[in-house]
Amino acid sequence: MHRSLLLLLLGSLSTVAGAAPLSVALAATDQALPCGAALTPALTLSGTPPTGTQSVALIFWDQQPRALSGRWLVYDLPLGARTLRATPATSLTPSGGKAATNEAGKPGYTAICSKGKHDIYVDFYAIDVPSLNVPAGTPLQRLHALIKRHKLLEAKAHLSWTVR
């Protein structure tokens, strides 16, 4: 897989009549995907969030046949954020936002290492507050619950990835 993938985020866009749909681009050759990666994924966000959006958040999930694992959660991103540059995987302050402690119990991002086919999902959220008012390093599941309470829009993207 040596091509760039544009993952369209699907969601209810009724509040954004005529606006471009939200999307996120992730290169299939991204340095963060292979096992042992020391960097976070580099993502490009585009589209128009719904009226009332004050910040954005995203969660990078890894789904295998019998397990779902939150690999990276970034929140309190400024509304104008359009690029998440690759940063050290343990960074808790990527691109002007904050990162959670992931479900592996590690700060920031953890690459996928178990062999086999993985379905990677990126959930993108338009949030109705400028900050969720919790410190960087807060556990992913606690943040996911806060995001659900403050979301204006939830959109999803999918990529299949095989670890050999």
N, C-alpha and C positions, 0 to 999 in steps of 0.2 A: 504494500500500500504506500505509494509515493505520490499521492495526489493530495490536494487540499480539499477538505470537506466543508461544505456550508451546511450547518444543521439548522433547519427552520424550527423555530419554537412555536408550538401550537398553543393556543389559548383563546379565551373569550376576549375578543377585541372590540366588542360592541361600543365601548366608551371611547374608542379611538377611530371613529368613522373617517375613512379616507386616508388614514395614516399607514405608513409602511409597517408590515408585520415585524414583530421582534424576532431577531435571529442572533445566533452566535457562530463564529467560525473557529474551527480547531483543525490544524494541519494533522493529517494521519502520520506525519513524520515528526510530530512534536517531541522534543527531548524529554518531556515529562512522562510519556507513556511507557517506555521500557522499564522493566524491573530494576530497582536500585537507583532510579533517577533522583538527582539531587536538586531538581528545579520543579517549580509549579508549572502547570500548563499555561501557555500563552493563548489568550482568547481575545477575539474581537467581537464587540457587541454592536448591534445596529437596530434601527427601528425606532418607533416612537412609543414611549410608555404612556399609560393612560393618565388623564388629568388627575391631579392630586398626588402623583408619585413624588416622593421626597428623597428616596434613596433606592438602591437596588441591592439584591443579594443573589448568590448562586450556590448550588450544591452539586458536586461532582460525585455521582454514585457509581458503584461497581456491582453489577448483578451477575451472579452465577446461578446455575440451576437450583441450588438450595440455600443461597445466601445473598443478602443485600448489604453492602458496606458503604458507609459515607466516607469517601476518601478526602474530601476538601469542602469546606464551607467558608465562603467569603461574604461578609455583610457590612453594612454601613458604608457601602460604596457611594460616592457622590453621584447625584443624578446625571451629571454630564460624563461619567466614566464611559469610555468607548473601547479602551484597550486595557487588558490585564496582562502586563508584561511578565515574562518568566522571572521569578525571584527564587532565592534559596527555599527549598521545600519546607523548612522549619520556620519561615518568616510568618509572623503574626500580623504584619501590616502591609499586605500587598496592595499596590495601586491606590493608595489613599483610603483603603478600607481596613477591615480587621478580619482575622482568620480564627476559626474555632480549633479546639482540640478534636481531632477526627475520631472515628470509631475504633481505630487501632490504638487509641490512647496517646497519640503523638500530636504535637503542635503542628498546625499547617497541613501540608499535603503528604500523602503516602502513595507511592506508585504501586501498581498492580503486579504481583509476583507469582501468584499461583498459576500453574500451567493450565491451558485450555481456553475455551471460548468465553469471553466476557461481553456483556452488554453494558456499555457505558451510557449513563443518562446524565444530562446536565439540566437541572431545574433552574429556571430563571424567575425571579420574583420582583415585581414592582411593589415597593413598600410605602405605606402612607405616613411614615415618620422619618425624620432625617437621621435618627440613631435609635437602635434598639436598647441603648443604655446598659450594655453589659460589656465587661472587659474582654479584650482579645484573649483567646485561650479558653473561653467558656466551652463546655462540652457541646458537641454537635447536636445531640438530641434536644438539649434545653433550648438551643438557638432555633432549631427547626420548629419547635412549638411556638416560640415567639414570632417567628416569620409567618406561620399560619394565621396568627391573630391579627397581623398587620398587613397582610398581602392584599393588593388591589388586583393583581394579575399573577397567575402562575402559568408558566409556559414550559414546555419540555423539548429536549433534543435527544437524539439517540445515535450511537455509533457502536458497531460491532468491532471487537478487538480480540485478537488471539495471542496468547503468551505461549511461546514455544520453549 
